[in-house]
Amino acid sequence: MESVYSALLLHTSGKEVNEDNIEKILKAVEIDFDENQVKALVAGLEGKDINELIANASAAAPAAVSSGGGSAAPSGESEAEEEEEEEEEEEEEEEAGLGALFG
């Protein structure tokens, strides 16, 4: 997720969103990252209008909340298991890149 934030910072500041710039930001704040995830993110953004992706994500967020996008853990599932599942889902989203997150 940190690589997505880095890409947004670069875009907002008018800098080129590329692997080198994202990696520079992540290294500057001493965050460990997977180079393949950064590559996937940059590839997912290639040819896309980041402002449009942000607008689409903003429009989709209220719909997810109103449709019950949050989920409670099933009665037999522990809190630790629920957190582990959430972490796995976040990792899968990061691996898919920003393009996959916003269609």
N, CA, C and O atoms as a GROMACS GRO file, in nm:
protein
  412
    1MET      N    1   0.082  -0.119   0.000
    1MET     CA    2   0.000   0.000   0.000
    1MET      C    3   0.087   0.126   0.000
    1MET      O    4   0.049   0.229  -0.055
    2GLU      N    5   0.204   0.114   0.063
    2GLU     CA    6   0.292   0.230   0.068
    2GLU      C    7   0.335   0.276  -0.070
    2GLU      O    8   0.355   0.395  -0.094
    3SER      N    9   0.349   0.181  -0.162
    3SER     CA   10   0.388   0.218  -0.298
    3SER      C   11   0.277   0.296  -0.367
    3SER      O   12   0.304   0.385  -0.448
    4VAL      N   13   0.152   0.263  -0.336
    4VAL     CA   14   0.039   0.337  -0.392
    4VAL      C   15   0.040   0.481  -0.339
    4VAL      O   16   0.019   0.576  -0.414
    5TYR      N   17   0.065   0.495  -0.209
    5TYR     CA   18   0.073   0.629  -0.150
    5TYR      C   19   0.187   0.708  -0.215
    5TYR      O   20   0.173   0.828  -0.242
    6SER      N   21   0.299   0.641  -0.238
    6SER     CA   22   0.413   0.707  -0.301
    6SER      C   23   0.376   0.756  -0.441
    6SER      O   24   0.411   0.867  -0.480
    7ALA      N   25   0.305   0.672  -0.515
    7ALA     CA   26   0.262   0.710  -0.650
    7ALA      C   27   0.169   0.831  -0.644
    7ALA      O   28   0.179   0.921  -0.727
    8LEU      N   29   0.080   0.833  -0.546
    8LEU     CA   30  -0.011   0.947  -0.532
    8LEU      C   31   0.065   1.074  -0.496
    8LEU      O   32   0.033   1.182  -0.546
    9LEU      N   33   0.165   1.062  -0.409
    9LEU     CA   34   0.247   1.178  -0.375
    9LEU      C   35   0.319   1.232  -0.498
    9LEU      O   36   0.323   1.353  -0.522
   10LEU      N   37   0.376   1.142  -0.575
   10LEU     CA   38   0.446   1.185  -0.697
   10LEU      C   39   0.350   1.254  -0.792
   10LEU      O   40   0.381   1.360  -0.847
   11HIS      N   41   0.234   1.194  -0.812
   11HIS     CA   42   0.135   1.252  -0.904
   11HIS      C   43   0.091   1.390  -0.856
   11HIS      O   44   0.083   1.485  -0.935
   12THR      N   45   0.062   1.401  -0.728
   12THR     CA   46   0.016   1.527  -0.671
   12THR      C   47   0.121   1.636  -0.684
   12THR      O   48   0.088   1.753  -0.704
   13SER      N   49   0.248   1.597  -0.672
   13SER     CA   50   0.355   1.697  -0.680
   13SER      C   51   0.399   1.724  -0.823
   13SER      O   52   0.490   1.804  -0.846
   14GLY      N   53   0.337   1.657  -0.920
   14GLY     CA   54   0.370   1.680  -1.060
   14GLY      C   55   0.494   1.607  -1.107
   14GLY      O   56   0.546   1.635  -1.215
   15LYS      N   57   0.542   1.514  -1.027
   15LYS     CA   58   0.661   1.436  -1.064
   15LYS      C   59   0.618   1.312  -1.143
   15LYS      O   60   0.503   1.268  -1.135
   16GLU      N   61   0.713   1.257  -1.218
   16GLU     CA   62   0.685   1.137  -1.296
   16GLU      C   63   0.666   1.017  -1.203
   16GLU      O   64   0.747   0.994  -1.113
   17VAL      N   65   0.559   0.942  -1.226
   17VAL     CA   66   0.533   0.822  -1.148
   17VAL      C   67   0.604   0.706  -1.219
   17VAL      O   68   0.556   0.653  -1.318
   18ASN      N   69   0.721   0.670  -1.164
   18ASN     CA   70   0.796   0.559  -1.222
   18ASN      C   71   0.861   0.480  -1.108
   18ASN      O   72   0.858   0.521  -0.992
   19GLU      N   73   0.920   0.366  -1.143
   19GLU     CA   74   0.978   0.278  -1.042
   19GLU      C   75   1.084   0.349  -0.958
   19GLU      O   76   1.084   0.340  -0.835
   20ASP      N   77   1.174   0.418  -1.024
   20ASP     CA   78   1.284   0.484  -0.952
   20ASP      C   79   1.232   0.584  -0.850
   20ASP      O   80   1.279   0.587  -0.736
   21ASN      N   81   1.137   0.667  -0.890
   21ASN     CA   82   1.085   0.770  -0.798
   21ASN      C   83   1.009   0.708  -0.680
   21ASN      O   84   1.022   0.754  -0.567
   22ILE      N   85   0.930   0.605  -0.708
   22ILE     CA   86   0.858   0.538  -0.599
   22ILE      C   87   0.957   0.475  -0.501
   22ILE      O   88   0.943   0.488  -0.380
   23GLU      N   89   1.058   0.408  -0.556
   23GLU     CA   90   1.159   0.344  -0.470
   23GLU      C   91   1.236   0.447  -0.388
   23GLU      O   92   1.271   0.420  -0.273
   24LYS      N   93   1.264   0.563  -0.446
   24LYS     CA   94   1.335   0.668  -0.372
   24LYS      C   95   1.254   0.712  -0.250
   24LYS      O   96   1.309   0.729  -0.141
   25ILE      N   97   1.125   0.728  -0.269
   25ILE     CA   98   1.040   0.768  -0.157
   25ILE      C   99   1.039   0.661  -0.049
   25ILE      O  100   1.056   0.691   0.069
   26LEU      N  101   1.019   0.536  -0.090
   26LEU     CA  102   1.012   0.427   0.007
   26LEU      C  103   1.144   0.410   0.082
   26LEU      O  104   1.145   0.383   0.203
   27LYS      N  105   1.255   0.425   0.012
   27LYS     CA  106   1.386   0.415   0.078
   27LYS      C  107   1.408   0.533   0.173
   27LYS      O  108   1.465   0.516   0.281
   28ALA      N  109   1.362   0.651   0.134
   28ALA     CA  110   1.382   0.770   0.216
   28ALA      C  111   1.312   0.758   0.352
   28ALA      O  112   1.361   0.810   0.452
   29VAL      N  113   1.200   0.690   0.355
   29VAL     CA  114   1.127   0.673   0.481
   29VAL      C  115   1.152   0.535   0.542
   29VAL      O  116   1.083   0.494   0.636
   30GLU      N  117   1.252   0.466   0.487
   30GLU     CA  118   1.299   0.338   0.539
   30GLU      C  119   1.188   0.233   0.547
   30GLU      O  120   1.171   0.166   0.649
   31ILE      N  121   1.114   0.220   0.438
   31ILE     CA  122   1.010   0.117   0.428
   31ILE      C  123   1.061   0.006   0.338
   31ILE      O  124   1.107   0.031   0.226
   32ASP      N  125   1.054  -0.118   0.388
   32ASP     CA  126   1.089  -0.232   0.306
   32ASP      C  127   0.980  -0.251   0.200
   32ASP      O  128   0.862  -0.234   0.228
   33PHE      N  129   1.023  -0.285   0.079
   33PHE     CA  130   0.925  -0.301  -0.028
   33PHE      C  131   0.970  -0.412  -0.121
   33PHE      O  132   1.086  -0.451  -0.124
   34ASP      N  133   0.874  -0.461  -0.196
   34ASP     CA  134   0.899  -0.565  -0.295
   34ASP      C  135   0.908  -0.497  -0.431
   34ASP      O  136   0.812  -0.434  -0.476
   35GLU      N  137   1.021  -0.510  -0.496
   35GLU     CA  138   1.041  -0.445  -0.625
   35GLU      C  139   0.938  -0.490  -0.728
   35GLU      O  140   0.898  -0.412  -0.814
   36ASN      N  141   0.896  -0.616  -0.719
   36ASN     CA  142   0.795  -0.666  -0.813
   36ASN      C  143   0.661  -0.596  -0.794
   36ASN      O  144   0.588  -0.573  -0.892
   37GLN      N  145   0.627  -0.563  -0.671
   37GLN     CA  146   0.503  -0.491  -0.645
   37GLN      C  147   0.509  -0.350  -0.704
   37GLN      O  148   0.411  -0.300  -0.759
   38VAL      N  149   0.625  -0.287  -0.690
   38VAL     CA  150   0.643  -0.153  -0.746
   38VAL      C  151   0.631  -0.159  -0.898
   38VAL      O  152   0.566  -0.075  -0.960
   39LYS      N  153   0.695  -0.259  -0.960
   39LYS     CA  154   0.687  -0.276  -1.105
   39LYS      C  155   0.542  -0.299  -1.149
   39LYS      O  156   0.497  -0.243  -1.249
   40ALA      N  157   0.470  -0.382  -1.075
   40ALA     CA  158   0.331  -0.411  -1.108
   40ALA      C  159   0.245  -0.286  -1.098
   40ALA      O  160   0.157  -0.263  -1.181
   41LEU      N  161   0.270  -0.206  -0.996
   41LEU     CA  162   0.195  -0.081  -0.979
   41LEU      C  163   0.219   0.013  -1.096
   41LEU      O  164   0.124   0.066  -1.154
   42VAL      N  165   0.345   0.033  -1.131
   42VAL     CA  166   0.378   0.123  -1.241
   42VAL      C  167   0.318   0.071  -1.372
   42VAL      O  168   0.265   0.149  -1.451
   43ALA      N  169   0.325  -0.060  -1.393
   43ALA     CA  170   0.266  -0.119  -1.514
   43ALA      C  171   0.114  -0.100  -1.514
   43ALA      O  172   0.054  -0.074  -1.619
   44GLY      N  173   0.052  -0.113  -1.397
   44GLY     CA  174  -0.093  -0.096  -1.387
   44GLY      C  175  -0.138   0.048  -1.412
   44GLY      O  176  -0.250   0.072  -1.455
   45LEU      N  177  -0.050   0.142  -1.384
   45LEU     CA  178  -0.084   0.283  -1.404
   45LEU      C  179  -0.053   0.332  -1.545
   45LEU      O  180  -0.103   0.437  -1.588
   46GLU      N  181   0.028   0.257  -1.616
   46GLU     CA  182   0.071   0.300  -1.750
   46GLU      C  183  -0.050   0.324  -1.841
   46GLU      O  184  -0.136   0.237  -1.858
   47GLY      N  185  -0.055   0.443  -1.898
   47GLY     CA  186  -0.162   0.479  -1.990
   47GLY      C  187  -0.294   0.515  -1.924
   47GLY      O  188  -0.393   0.538  -1.992
   48LYS      N  189  -0.295   0.520  -1.791
   48LYS     CA  190  -0.419   0.552  -1.719
   48LYS      C  191  -0.414   0.696  -1.668
   48LYS      O  192  -0.307   0.749  -1.639
   49ASP      N  193  -0.530   0.757  -1.658
   49ASP     CA  194  -0.544   0.891  -1.601
   49ASP      C  195  -0.563   0.876  -1.451
   49ASP      O  196  -0.669   0.834  -1.405
   50ILE      N  197  -0.460   0.911  -1.374
   50ILE     CA  198  -0.465   0.891  -1.229
   50ILE      C  199  -0.577   0.973  -1.166
   50ILE      O  200  -0.641   0.926  -1.072
   51ASN      N  201  -0.603   1.092  -1.216
   51ASN     CA  202  -0.714   1.172  -1.162
   51ASN      C  203  -0.847   1.101  -1.181
   51ASN      O  204  -0.933   1.105  -1.092
   52GLU      N  205  -0.864   1.036  -1.294
   52GLU     CA  206  -0.988   0.962  -1.319
   52GLU      C  207  -0.998   0.841  -1.226
   52GLU      O  208  -1.106   0.811  -1.174
   53LEU      N  209  -0.887   0.772  -1.204
   53LEU     CA  210  -0.887   0.658  -1.112
   53LEU      C  211  -0.926   0.702  -0.972
   53LEU      O  212  -1.002   0.634  -0.903
   54ILE      N  213  -0.872   0.816  -0.929
   54ILE     CA  214  -0.905   0.868  -0.796
   54ILE      C  215  -1.053   0.904  -0.787
   54ILE      O  216  -1.119   0.873  -0.688
   55ALA      N  217  -1.105   0.968  -0.890
   55ALA     CA  218  -1.246   1.006  -0.892
   55ALA      C  219  -1.336   0.882  -0.887
   55ALA      O  220  -1.436   0.880  -0.815
   56ASN      N  221  -1.300   0.780  -0.963
   56ASN     CA  222  -1.380   0.657  -0.963
   56ASN      C  223  -1.374   0.587  -0.828
   56ASN      O  224  -1.474   0.532  -0.782
   57ALA      N  225  -1.259   0.589  -0.766
   57ALA     CA  226  -1.245   0.526  -0.634
   57ALA      C  227  -1.327   0.603  -0.530
   57ALA      O  228  -1.389   0.543  -0.443
   58SER      N  229  -1.327   0.736  -0.541
   58SER     CA  230  -1.404   0.818  -0.447
   58SER      C  231  -1.552   0.794  -0.462
   58SER      O  232  -1.626   0.795  -0.363
   59ALA      N  233  -1.597   0.772  -0.584
   59ALA     CA  234  -1.739   0.748  -0.609
   59ALA      C  235  -1.780   0.609  -0.562
   59ALA      O  236  -1.893   0.589  -0.518
   60ALA      N  237  -1.689   0.513  -0.569
   60ALA     CA  238  -1.720   0.376  -0.530
   60ALA      C  239  -1.720   0.357  -0.379
   60ALA      O  240  -1.789   0.269  -0.328
   61ALA      N  241  -1.644   0.437  -0.306
   61ALA     CA  242  -1.631   0.419  -0.161
   61ALA      C  243  -1.764   0.431  -0.087
   61ALA      O  244  -1.793   0.345  -0.004
   62PRO      N  245  -1.847   0.534  -0.112
   62PRO     CA  246  -1.974   0.541  -0.040
   62PRO      C  247  -2.066   0.423  -0.070
   62PRO      O  248  -2.140   0.379   0.017
   63ALA      N  249  -2.061   0.372  -0.191
   63ALA     CA  250  -2.144   0.258  -0.228
   63ALA      C  251  -2.103   0.135  -0.150
   63ALA      O  252  -2.188   0.057  -0.107
   64ALA      N  253  -1.974   0.117  -0.130
   64ALA     CA  254  -1.925   0.001  -0.056
   64ALA      C  255  -1.968   0.009   0.090
   64ALA      O  256  -2.003  -0.092   0.151
   65VAL      N  257  -1.964   0.128   0.146
   65VAL     CA  258  -2.004   0.146   0.286
   65VAL      C  259  -2.154   0.124   0.302
   65VAL      O  260  -2.196   0.056   0.396
   66SER      N  261  -2.234   0.179   0.213
   66SER     CA  262  -2.379   0.166   0.226
   66SER      C  263  -2.427   0.025   0.199
   66SER      O  264  -2.534  -0.013   0.248
   67SER      N  265  -2.350  -0.054   0.123
   67SER     CA  266  -2.392  -0.191   0.096
   67SER      C  267  -2.337  -0.289   0.197
   67SER      O  268  -2.346  -0.410   0.179
   68GLY      N  269  -2.280  -0.236   0.304
   68GLY     CA  270  -2.227  -0.324   0.408
   68GLY      C  271  -2.091  -0.379   0.373
   68GLY      O  272  -2.062  -0.496   0.400
   69GLY      N  273  -2.006  -0.297   0.312
   69GLY     CA  274  -1.874  -0.340   0.270
   69GLY      C  275  -1.790  -0.395   0.382
   69GLY      O  276  -1.704  -0.480   0.358
   70GLY      N  277  -1.812  -0.350   0.504
   70GLY     CA  278  -1.739  -0.405   0.617
   70GLY      C  279  -1.798  -0.538   0.656
   70GLY      O  280  -1.916  -0.564   0.633
   71SER      N  281  -1.717  -0.624   0.716
   71SER     CA  282  -1.769  -0.753   0.755
   71SER      C  283  -1.725  -0.787   0.896
   71SER      O  284  -1.613  -0.757   0.937
   72ALA      N  285  -1.814  -0.849   0.968
   72ALA     CA  286  -1.782  -0.893   1.102
   72ALA      C  287  -1.727  -1.035   1.093
   72ALA      O  288  -1.760  -1.110   1.001
   73ALA      N  289  -1.645  -1.071   1.189
   73ALA     CA  290  -1.588  -1.206   1.190
   73ALA      C  291  -1.698  -1.306   1.223
   73ALA      O  292  -1.781  -1.280   1.310
   74PRO      N  293  -1.699  -1.421   1.155
   74PRO     CA  294  -1.795  -1.525   1.192
   74PRO      C  295  -1.773  -1.564   1.338
   74PRO      O  296  -1.664  -1.550   1.392
   75SER      N  297  -1.879  -1.614   1.401
   75SER     CA  298  -1.874  -1.637   1.545
   75SER      C  299  -1.760  -1.727   1.589
   75SER      O  300  -1.709  -1.710   1.700
   76GLY      N  301  -1.718  -1.823   1.507
   76GLY     CA  302  -1.612  -1.915   1.546
   76GLY      C  303  -1.472  -1.866   1.511
   76GLY      O  304  -1.374  -1.934   1.543
   77GLU      N  305  -1.459  -1.752   1.446
   77GLU     CA  306  -1.330  -1.704   1.399
   77GLU      C  307  -1.269  -1.608   1.502
   77GLU      O  308  -1.336  -1.516   1.548
   78SER      N  309  -1.145  -1.631   1.535
   78SER     CA  310  -1.079  -1.545   1.633
   78SER      C  311  -1.038  -1.413   1.568
   78SER      O  312  -1.033  -1.401   1.446
   79GLU      N  313  -1.009  -1.316   1.652
   79GLU     CA  314  -0.968  -1.185   1.603
   79GLU      C  315  -0.835  -1.195   1.529
   79GLU      O  316  -0.815  -1.127   1.428
   80ALA      N  317  -0.744  -1.280   1.577
   80ALA     CA  318  -0.614  -1.298   1.510
   80ALA      C  319  -0.632  -1.356   1.370
   80ALA      O  320  -0.564  -1.314   1.276
   81GLU      N  321  -0.723  -1.451   1.357
   81GLU     CA  322  -0.749  -1.510   1.224
   81GLU      C  323  -0.808  -1.406   1.129
   81GLU      O  324  -0.773  -1.402   1.011
   82GLU      N  325  -0.897  -1.323   1.182
   82GLU     CA  326  -0.957  -1.219   1.099
   82GLU      C  327  -0.850  -1.120   1.053
   82GLU      O  328  -0.850  -1.081   0.936
   83GLU      N  329  -0.760  -1.080   1.142
   83GLU     CA  330  -0.653  -0.987   1.105
   83GLU      C  331  -0.561  -1.049   1.001
   83GLU      O  332  -0.517  -0.981   0.908
   84GLU      N  333  -0.532  -1.178   1.016
   84GLU     CA  334  -0.445  -1.246   0.919
   84GLU      C  335  -0.510  -1.248   0.780
   84GLU      O  336  -0.443  -1.225   0.680
   85GLU      N  337  -0.640  -1.273   0.776
   85GLU     CA  338  -0.711  -1.273   0.647
   85GLU      C  339  -0.709  -1.134   0.584
   85GLU      O  340  -0.692  -1.120   0.463
   86GLU      N  341  -0.728  -1.030   0.666
   86GLU     CA  342  -0.725  -0.894   0.615
   86GLU      C  343  -0.588  -0.860   0.559
   86GLU      O  344  -0.578  -0.795   0.455
   87GLU      N  345  -0.481  -0.902   0.628
   87GLU     CA  346  -0.346  -0.876   0.579
   87GLU      C  347  -0.321  -0.947   0.446
   87GLU      O  348  -0.259  -0.890   0.356
   88GLU      N  349  -0.369  -1.070   0.433
   88GLU     CA  350  -0.354  -1.144   0.308
   88GLU      C  351  -0.428  -1.074   0.194
   88GLU      O  352  -0.376  -1.065   0.083
   89GLU      N  353  -0.548  -1.024   0.222
   89GLU     CA  354  -0.625  -0.952   0.121
   89GLU      C  355  -0.551  -0.826   0.077
   89GLU      O  356  -0.547  -0.794  -0.042
   90GLU      N  357  -0.493  -0.753   0.173
   90GLU     CA  358  -0.419  -0.631   0.140
   90GLU      C  359  -0.297  -0.664   0.055
   90GLU      O  360  -0.266  -0.591  -0.040
   91GLU      N  361  -0.228  -0.773   0.087
   91GLU     CA  362  -0.112  -0.812   0.008
   91GLU      C  363  -0.153  -0.847  -0.134
   91GLU      O  364  -0.083  -0.812  -0.229
   92GLU      N  365  -0.265  -0.915  -0.149
   92GLU     CA  366  -0.313  -0.951  -0.283
   92GLU      C  367  -0.348  -0.826  -0.362
   92GLU      O  368  -0.320  -0.818  -0.482
   93GLU      N  369  -0.408  -0.727  -0.296
   93GLU     CA  370  -0.442  -0.603  -0.364
   93GLU      C  371  -0.317  -0.530  -0.410
   93GLU      O  372  -0.312  -0.477  -0.520
   94GLU      N  373  -0.214  -0.528  -0.323
   94GLU     CA  374  -0.089  -0.462  -0.359
   94GLU      C  375  -0.023  -0.533  -0.477
   94GLU      O  376   0.030  -0.467  -0.567
   95GLU      N  377  -0.028  -0.665  -0.478
   95GLU     CA  378   0.033  -0.740  -0.586
   95GLU      C  379  -0.038  -0.714  -0.718
   95GLU      O  380   0.024  -0.715  -0.824
   96ALA      N  381  -0.167  -0.692  -0.712
   96ALA     CA  382  -0.244  -0.669  -0.834
   96ALA      C  383  -0.215  -0.532  -0.894
   96ALA      O  384  -0.238  -0.512  -1.013
   97GLY      N  385  -0.167  -0.439  -0.815
   97GLY     CA  386  -0.137  -0.305  -0.864
   97GLY      C  387  -0.258  -0.214  -0.859
   97GLY      O  388  -0.371  -0.261  -0.845
   98LEU      N  389  -0.235  -0.088  -0.870
   98LEU     CA  390  -0.340   0.012  -0.860
   98LEU      C  391  -0.442  -0.002  -0.972
   98LEU      O  392  -0.561   0.020  -0.950
   99GLY      N  393  -0.398  -0.038  -1.092
   99GLY     CA  394  -0.490  -0.054  -1.204
   99GLY      C  395  -0.598  -0.155  -1.175
   99GLY      O  396  -0.714  -0.136  -1.211
  100ALA      N  397  -0.561  -0.263  -1.110
  100ALA     CA  398  -0.659  -0.366  -1.075
  100ALA      C  399  -0.752  -0.318  -0.965
  100ALA      O  400  -0.869  -0.358  -0.961
  101LEU      N  401  -0.704  -0.232  -0.877
  101LEU     CA  402  -0.788  -0.184  -0.768
  101LEU      C  403  -0.901  -0.095  -0.818
  101LEU      O  404  -1.011  -0.096  -0.764
  102PHE      N  405  -0.872  -0.018  -0.923
  102PHE     CA  406  -0.970   0.078  -0.971
  102PHE      C  407  -1.030   0.042  -1.106
  102PHE      O  408  -1.100   0.123  -1.166
  103GLY      N  409  -1.003  -0.076  -1.152
  103GLY     CA  410  -1.062  -0.127  -1.276
  103GLY      C  411  -1.004  -0.062  -1.394
  103GLY      O  412  -1.042  -0.093  -1.506
   0.00000   0.00000   0.00000
